[in-house]
Amino acid sequence: MGDRSAERRPAGELEAGVLAALWAAGEPLTPVQVQRVLGVSLARTTVTTILSRLYEKGSVSRVSAGRGYAYTPTEDAPGLTARRMHTELAKDEDRGAVLARFVSQLNTEDEALLRSLLDGGEAR
């Protein structure tokens, strides 16, 4: 029995690794190609499952490639993080309280950046 510790990692960590591999590739990859890029002992079926979940979440798109699919990220890393933040915000009925808590926990630099963005400035 081989080392299956990589398969026991949290789903979010595996998804992040797969997305990082796709971003680095800059082109659509099949599950086998993602498996090679990751260079870890994940079964192809595990990589396919992760890619299918990312597809269902809208994090990747796919095109036909042979008998399967090749996947590409739908957004860059900042875009994906922003979408996740919106998803979390939408889960709470008291959005004002969530936003107030978020803003109150920003460090000075992030607060200044947020103020600049809200005033029509550009991100760094």
Summary of the structure (lengths in Angstrom):
residues: 124
radius of gyration: 18.1
end to end distance: 49.0
largest distance: 58.3
contacts: 291
relative contact order: 0.10
helix: 61%
strand: 10%
